[in-house]
Amino acid sequence: MFVFALAAVFCSSGLASIRIATYNIAQGDIRNGLETVLAGISQSSSAGISKPFDLLVLQEQDPDTDTTIQIKNIIRGLYPDQDYRCGNLTTSDIGIGGSPGAVYNYKTLRLLEERAISTPGIRTPIRYKFSLANYPQSPDTEFYVYVCHLKASQDSAAQRADEAEAIRSDADALGAGKNVIIAGDLNLYSSSESAWAELTAAGNAQMHDAAVGGVGYWHDNSSFRHLHSQAPSTNPGPGLVGAGMDDRFDFQMLSSELMDDAGFSHISGTYRVLGNNGSHQLNESISTGSGGSAQLLNAIMSASDHCPVILEYQLPAVMNVQTQFELPAPFVVSTGYKFPLLISNSADTQVSAGADELDYHITLTHTLLSEPDNQGSDYESMTGTDVGSGQMQGSFDFDEVSGGYSIDGAGVISGMSENFYYVYKPAAEQSEYVYRLNDISGGLDSGTAGMMLRGSLETGSVYGYLYATKSGYLSWRRRTSAGAIAMTTPPQQVSLPVWLKVSVNGGTLAASYSPDGTGWNELVSESIGIQGGYAGLAVSSGSDTETLNAVFSPAGSSGGSAVIETDGQALAAGDVNNHSFFAGNAAAGTWTTSVSITSDSKAVKDGSFDASLSYVAVEHDDVTGDGVFSLDDINTLLDNMESETAAGDYDGDGVITLADLDLLLEIMGIPAGDTDLSGRADSGDFFALADNWLRILSGWQNAELNGDGVINYEDCALMSKGFIW
């Protein structure tokens, strides 16, 4: 047995999601309460996510007193198991509002670049470029953050517009499709300001407000109390602005790529101002509300004259694929084998909202067929029932290995009525159903077996039925309106196995058949008027007093270019889809099957799973290739013992051994030592052994069972394995 297993995985360790916050800590020395505020940023919960922040961008930092480094050290003390670092670049804006800064978690982010941006303003923005740790570095896993502090006061709107224009020009120059964040103290009073228009104008880096319903006139407006971030105290400490909560000065604005809910993107509804749930009194201290504990609210009032603004970002999906090819040897023509295919979204996150859904596409080539969903193969979800009355009860068996059905049914399907056994599932409005009819036995020559789509399980329903008779003719029978006479196309002579295909598109059905699963002959395409209904396999015996047996299997092809494609159901983080696919072949020869899975999700769109497997399909047990099993097949295998020939090498190890003989006998149900092929190793076989004892002979019929050319104790030992005492 040849076993093939592979997993395509992108690892993500400890990410959980990405939390970004912006905070103007007010220039000067570190103030009381800052440690509590920093802890509060991480302890804050939204969308079920609570975690140490990944990036804190800061305004009004003092390089001379190393305030950014001090903040980094405070955070390291709070979360010693993390690896917080800070940016190295500062600006020379001391005395006119301080420099931007950034503290980030090296376990989740990598700082790739930091650059000062020239603007007409008095405070220089810094542009940081980060990438997601433990993800493949690409434009989809990289993002830019402009940390800004625009000119303050209501009469400086024109100045803010000029600064916004310069920042936006730089962001546009990054090119289309970039993940861009503009964060910081923008000092905007309303979305009607020219600076807002500059930031949100169409272009490569068009900005959007990450706050749901955030556009409007914010200053002194109680409707936007939940977005106000300045000033948290009416009686602040030295160097801080008072007047109470009445302005939305602090923002996180995002480019379109971070608003599309695909890959790395913001999580809608998680934009929030720390300590502010909109319950405080307008123009009063934040402590008049209930947006946090008294300790946290007091700390916010003493640490700065601004409140942190926090936003959650989802991680890209991570595709994990596991499958295993376990091919029996030999791979026999006109049989099918089922393989598992597990696809999961293994993004490392606390809750499903912390990562993007995984969208993926499966392509199966050559002899493969799949109708996957998250419950496994659709073949396994079929139900059986008798339709009509008066006939013997039918039944069916599903083969877990081959994916095939053995169905027994009685009754007659005629123009006016139908009595039969039906194995079915709900029909899709647009789909293609393909099965292979392998064998029909029992019943009358007029008995039928095939594929049926019908409107209901009641007799008289509309239906379309592509079937073959036991006598070897194929037709299409349909009833186009309930209760009407069913009409039949002229019969086509066929031989089994035969491939049956019915395509449905709304109420239109197209029926086709094929001798090999590759070249199709269309019988008819017509409107039946089936809305919903059922699709499945029908069997009737032509008689109410006896049953007919029909054997169906997954529809492999005889080779060439058969390709089946399907989109998988989107997977939230942590979810798994359990698919199944089948391999089968209609002709002997060497074939290669392949499975390809690609993800449509951003950041793992280049991540794919590809697997292929070559195998030899043989005509059941025919070693000699004459189309008939006989002693010659066993003797040919024995004559080739220990040789490197394909004929008889059922286990695919490149050499003929006793293991290949065992497989051949197992397939045919022949006991070891059954020299006369009677179905049992008994006294007749023992006499053949005794008569030829120690003779130099070849031939299975002579009890030479291991191919060494002499009948001896080794042959006796082999016969004893299957002997009926």
N, C-alpha and C positions, 0 to 999 in steps of 0.2 A: 504494500500500500504506500502510495506517495502522499505525503502530507505537506501542505503549503499553508503557511500562516504569515500574516503581515499586519502591522498596525501603523497608520500614519497619524502622528501626534505632534501637536505644538504644545509644549509644556508652559504652564503659567503658574508660578509659585507665589502664593501669598498676596495676590493682587486684590481680590475680593470685589473691586470696583475702583474708580479713581475719584477722590474727593479733593476739590480745589476750593480755596478760600482766598479772599482779598481783604486786607485790613490796613487802614491808616492808623498807625499807633500814635500819631502826633509827635512831632519832633521834640527831642529832649531826652532826658534820662528815662530809663525803664521805671514805670510807676507801679504802685501797689495794685494788685489784682490781675496783672497781666498773665501770670501763670494760670490762674483760674480761668481766664478767658481762653487761653490757648488750649487748656484741657477741655473746655466747653465746646470748642470747634470740633474736636475729635469725638466727644461724647454725644453730640447732637445726632438725632436719628431722623431719617426720612426714607420713605419707600422700603422700610425694614432694614436699612443699612446704618450701622454705627461702627465707626472704625477710625484709627488714627489718620489724620489727613495726609495726603500725598504731596500736596503743593500748597504753600502759603506765600502769596505775593504781598509785598509790603510797600507802603508809602511813608515818606518822611523819616527815612533812616539816616542816622548820623555816622558816617564812616570814621570820624575822629574818635568816637566812643565805642565803635564796633557794635552798634545796637543789633544788627542782623546776626552777628556771631553770638551775642548774648541770648537772643531769642532761640537760636539753634540749640544752645546749651541747655536752656530751660526745657525745650521739647525733648532733648535727649534724656534729661532727668525724668521726665514724665513717661517716656517710652524707651527704656534702655534696650529692648529687644529689636528696635528698629534702627535704621542707619540714616539719620538726618544729616544733611549737608546743606551748605548755602552757596549761592552764586558768588563769583569773585569780583565781578565788575561793579564799580560804583561811579557816581557822577559827582561833579564839583558844585552841587547845588546847596551846600551848607549855608544857612543864613537866609535862604529864600524858599524854604520848604523841605529841604532834605532830599535824599536820593531814593530811588526805588531799590527793592531788594527781593530776594527769593530764598525760601527754605524748602527743601524737597526731600523725600524719602528715597534713598538710593536703592532700596529693595524693590521699589515699584516704578521708578522713573530714572532715566538717564539724561543728564544735562549735556546737550550736544553743542550749544552755541549761545553766546550772550553778546549783545551789541547795542550800543547807545544809538538812539535815533534822533537825528537833527530836526527840531521844530522851531517855530517862532516863539515858543513859550519860554518861561523862566525856569521851568523844571523839565529836565531831559528824561524822556521815557527810555526804558530798556526793553529790548526784544529778546526773549529767551526762546530757545528751541529745545524741546524735550522729545524723548521717545519712550514708549512703554517697555519696561524691562521684561525680559523673558518672552517677548514676541519678536518675530522676524522684523527687522528694521525696514520700513517702507514708508511711502507718503501716507499710507493709511494708519500707521502706528506712530506717526510723528505729529507734533502740534507746536504752534507758536503762541506765546503769550506776550502781549504788549502790556507792560506795567506802567500806568499813566497817572499823572496828577495834573489835571488841567487847571487853568486860571480860575480863581475863586471870584465870587461876588456877582450880583445880578447885572451890573453894568459892564461886565467883561465878556458878554456873549460873543462878540465879534472875535475877540482874542481866542476864545475856546474853539470857535469855528476854524480859525487858521491852524491851530494845533491839531484839530481832528482831521483836517484836510491833509496835513503832512503825514500823520500816522496812517491814514487810509491809503495814501499814495504809496507808502512803503509796503503796506500789506498787499496791495494790488500787484506790486512788482514781484511778489513771491510766485505768482502764477495762479492759474485756475486750479480748483480742487484741493486747496490746502485747508488744514484744520487750524483755524485762527481764533484766538481769544483776546479780546481787549478788556482789561480789568483794571480796576483802581478807583480812585476818587476823581470822578469826571466833573463834579461840581455843576451838574445840569439841574435846571429847575423844571423843565418840561420837555416833552418830545417834539415840541414845535420850534425848539432852538435850531439854529443853523448847524451847530456842531452835530446834532442828532441826524440831521439830513445828510451831512457829509458822511457820517459813519454808515448809514443805512441805504445809501444810494446804490443802484445796480452796479455790478462789476465783480471782479474776481473775488474780492474779500468783502462782499456785502455783509454788513453786520445785522444781527437780529437780537431783540431783547429776550433773554433766557427766562425772564419772569412771565408767567402766564398772566395775560391781561394787564401787563405793566405799562402799556403806552398811555400817556395822558399828561395832565398838569399835576405835578407832584407836590410843589411847594405849598405848605400850609393847607393841604387837602386831606381831610379825614378819610376819604375813600381809598387813599393809598397809605394809610398808617402802617399796614403790614410790610411795606417796602421802605419805609423811612429808616435811614441809617445814621442820621446826624440831627441833633446832638443828644446823647442819652441822659444828660444830667442838666438840671436847671441851676445847680450850684456846684460846678466842677472845681477841681483843684487848679493850682497855678498853671498857666500856659494852655488851658483848654477852653474851648468855646462852649458857652451855655445855651440858654434859650429853649431847651427841651427838644423833643422829637418832632420835627416838622419838615425835613428835607430828605429826598432820596439822592444822595450824592455818590453812593458807592455802587458799582455795577460789575457784572460779568456779561459782556456782549459776545456773540458767537457768529462765526461764518456759517454759511448754509450747510457745509459738510458736517457740522456738529449739531445740526438741527434735524437731521433726516432719520434718526432712530436706526441707523445702520452702522455696524462696526463701532468704532470709537465715536461716541456721540453723547450729548447730554441726556439726562433722564428727566423727562418732562415732569414738572410739578415738584421738583426738589430744590428749586431756587428759594433761598430763605435768608433772612437777616437774623443772626444769632440773638436770642433773647426777645425777639419781637414776633408776637403772634397776632398783632393788630388790636390788642386789648387795652393798650396804654391810652392815656388821655393825650389828645393833641396838644403840642407845645408844653408838655410836662415830661418829667423824668420817665425813663423806661421802667422804673420800679413801680409805677402806677399800674402796670399791666401784669399779666400772668404768663409771660413768655419764657420763664425759667425760674430756677430757685432764687431765693432772696440772695444767697451767696453769689450766684452767677450775675444777677442783675446789678448788685452793688459793685462787683468787680468790673463789669462793663463800664459803669459810670466813672470809676476812678482810674481805669487804665488808659482811656483815650476819650476823645470827643467824637469818635466814630464807632460803629458796630461792624463786626466782620460780616461779610456776605459769602455764603457757602452754596456750592452747587455740586451735585453728583454726576459722574460721567460713567456710562456703561463701557465695559470691556468688549473687544471684538469676540465673536464666537470662536471656539477652538474645536476643530473637527478631529474626531478619533474614529478610526475604522478598524474593525476586526473581522476577519473571515478565515475560513479554513477549507481548503480543497482536500477532501478525502475520497479518492477515486478507487472504487473496487477494481480489481484486475481479474479478468479483462473487463474493459468498458464495452458492454455488449450493445450492439445495434438494436434500436427500437426499444430501449429502456431509458429511464430517466433517473437522475440522482439529484438529491436536494442538498444545498449548501446553505449554512447560516451566514448572515451578513448583518453585523451589529454596527450601527452608526450612532455616535453620541456627541453631545456638546459638552466638552470637559473644561470649559472656562471656569477658572477658580474664583468663585464668588459666594458670598454668604446667602444671597437670595437670587432668584431667577432674574429679577429686575437689574441686577448688577452686571449683566452681560447681554450682548445681542443674541437674538435667535439665530440658529444655524439653518441656513437654507442651502440645499445641496441638490445635485443632479447626478443620476446614475445612468451610465451607458453600459449595456451588456452586448457583447458582440459574438457573432458566430452562432453557437447552438444554445444560447441562454435565453431563458424566459423568466420574467419577474412581474408579479403584481403585488408589490410590497405595500404594507402599511405598518403602523406601530403595534399591531397585534400579531404580526407574522404574515405568512403567506395567505392570500385570498383563497388558495386551493383548500386550505384547512378550515375556512369559515363557511363552507357550503352546508346546506341542510337538505334532507331527503324527505319526500312525501309522495303518496299515491294521489294522482289527479284523476277524478272520475270515480266511478263505483262499479262493482260487479266483478272486477278482475282479482286475481290472487295478489296478495300484498308483495310489494317489492322491498329491496334493501340495497345498501351499498357499503363498501369498505374503502377506506382511504389508506394508502400506503405511505407511511411517514418517510420512508427512504426515497422512493421514486417520485413522490408527489402525484401518483396515479390513482385512478378510481376503478374499481370493479363494481359494476351495477347490474342488479337483477331486476327485471321489470316484466310485467304481463300486460295484457290488454291490447286494444286496437285503436289506432289513430286514423280516422276517416274524414271525409269531407264535412260531415254533420256533427260528429262527436269526437271526443278523445278520452281514452282511458290508458294511462301509462304511469311509469314511475319517473319522478323528476328530482334531480339533485341540483340545487339552485342557490343563488344569493341575490340581493337587491341589485338591479341593473343601474349603471351610470347613464346619464343623458348623453354622454359622448365618450365612447370607449371602443376598444377592439378586443374581442374574445377569440382566442386561438387554442384549440385542443387537437390532439392526435387520436384518432380512433384506431386502435391496434387490432382488435379481434372481436368477432361476434360468434356466439355459439348457443345452441339450444333454440327453442322456439320454432316458428314456421319461417319459410322463405320470405314471407311478407313482413316479418318482424323488422323493426327499425331501431336505429341508435344514432344519436347526433346531438347537435347544439340547438337549443330553443330559447328564444326571448319571447316573453308573453306579458300581457298587461296585468293578469291576476292569476290566482291558483284555482279559480272556478272554471268549470267547463263552459264552453261557449265564448271564452275570452279571446281577444285579438292575440295573434301570435305569429312568429316567423320561425320555421323549423328547417334547418339544414341537416339532412340525414342520409345515411346509407342503409340499404336493406341487407338482410342476410344473404340474399341471392346475388348481391354485388352491384346494385344500382344506386346512384346518388341523385337526390332531387331536393327541391326547395318547396315547402308547403307553407301557405300563409292564409290567415283569416284577417281581413282588413277592417272588419267592423264586427262588433259583438253579435253572436248568434248567426252570422252569415255562414254560407258554405265555404269551406277552406279549399283553395285551388292549389294545384301542383304543377311545377314545371316539368317538361319532358325529362325522363331519366337519362343519366349519363353512366355508362359502365365504368366501374372503378375496381381496384383491388386494394386490399388492406396491407399495410396501414395506409390511411389517408388523412391528410391534414384538413381541418375544418376551420374556417374563419368567418365570423360575423362582426361587422363594424356597425356601430350605432351612432348616429348624429341627429339628436333630437328624435323625431319620429321616423327618420329614414334609416332603413337597414340595407346593408350590402352583404351578400353571401358569396363566399369564394371557397374553392378547394384546391389542394395541391398534392401531387404524388410524393413530394420530398420536402415540403416546407419552405421552398425558395421561390419557385415559379408558380404564380397563382392564376387560376381560371375563375373569373367572376361569372356567377350564374345570373345574378339579378341585383339591382339596386332600386328600391322602391319605398314609398311611404306606407308604413303600417299603422301609424297613429298610436304607438305605444308611448305613454307618458309615465316614466318611472318603471314600475313593474319589476320583472325578474329575468335573470340570465342564468343558464345552466345546461345540464346534460339530461336528455330524455331517452328512455328505453321502453319500447313496447314489443311484445312477443308475437303479435298477430293472433293471439288466442287468449281467452280469459281463464284457461285451465292449465297453462304451463308458462314458465318464465323463459326469458332470453337473457343471456349474460353478455355484457359489452364491457370492454376494457379500454379506458382512456388514459392518456398520460400527458405531462407537460409537453408543449410543442417545440421540440428541438428541430433543427433543420439539418439538411445533409451537407452543409458547408457553405463557403462563399461569404456573402456580405450581409447576412441577416443581422440587423442591429435593432435593439430595443432600448428606448430611453424613457426615463420617468423622473419626475421631480419628487423629492422626498418631503414628508410633512415637516414643517419648521420645528426645530427643537430648542426649547428653553435650556438654559444652563443646567447641567445635571441630568437632563433627560436622555433616554436611549430609544432609538427605533430598532425593532427586531425584524429585519427583512428575511426573506428566503428567496433564493433563485434556484433554477433547475438547469441541468445540462442533459442533453440527450442528442442522439445522432441517428440518422436514417441510413447511413451508408458506411461501409468499412473504409478504413484508411487512417491516416494520421491527421489530427485536427488540433487547432489551438483555440481556446476560449479565453476571453478577457473580460475584466471588470474595471471600469474607470469611474471614479466618483470625484466630482469637483464641487467646491463650495462657492456659493454666490455671495457669501457675506464678505464685507470689507475686512481687510487685514489678513484674512486667510483665503482670499480668493485665488491665490497662487498655490495654496496648499491642496494637494490632490492625492488620491490613492489609486494606484494602478497595479493590477495583478494579472498575470496570464499563466496558462497551464497547457502544455501539449500532452496529448494522450493518443493512444491507438484504439480505435473502435474495431471490434471484430464481429463477424457474423455468428453471434451466439457462441457455439462451441465448435465451429467448423475450422479446424486447424489446416486441413488440406486445401481449403478454398474451393471445394467442388459443390458447395451449397447444401450438402447433406452430412449429418453427423453419422459416423459409423466407427467400427473398430480401426479403420484406417487413420482416423484423427488421433486416437490414443496411441497407435503404433508409430505414427509420424512423430509425435511428441517424444515417445520413448527413444526412437532412433536418433533424435536430435539432442538427447540428454547431454548436458555440459557444453553444448555448442552455443555460439553467439548468433542466433537467428531470430527474427521477429516472429516467425510462425510458432506459436505456442508459448511465447514469453509473456504470460498473462500478468505477472506481477511487475513487469517493466524494469527488472533489474539488469537486463542486458544479457542474461544467460538462462538457458533452459535447465530447470532443476526439478526435483520432486515437488517443490512448492507449487510449481506451475501445474503439475499433474493433479495435485490435490484440489487446486482451484477449478480445473476443468471438470473433475469428478463431482465437485460440490455443486457447480452450476447445473449439471445434468442430473443430479440426484442419484448418482451411481455409487454404491458402497465400495470401499476399498476391497479389492480382491474379487469383485464380481466379473469373472473372466468371460462369462457367456451373456453379460448384459441382461440378466433376468430380473434385475432390480433388487437382488439380495446375494450376499456371499454365503453359500451354503455347501452342502456335501458335493454337489456337482462340480463346484469350483475347486474343492479340496482334492477331488479325484484327478482333476487336470494337473494340480500341483504335484500329487503323488506320482502320477504316470510319467512326469517329466523331471522328476527329482534328479538334480545334479547334471542334467543334460545342458549342453551349450546350445541354446535356442533363443530366438527373439519372438516377440509377439505377446500381447496382452492375453490372447485366447489360450496361450500355452502356459499361463501363470508366470510369465517373465514380467514382473511388475515394477521393476526399478530401472530398467534400461541398461543393466550391466552385462547382458548376454548370457547369463547362467541362472538356472533355477536352483535356489538354495535357501538357507535359513533367513536371509534378508527378505526374500519374497514371502516366505512363510510368516514373518513378523508383520509385513504389510497387510497380508490377507487377514490376519487375526484382528486387525483394527475394525474391520467391518463384518466379521463372521457372525452368523446367527447360529448360536450353539443350541 
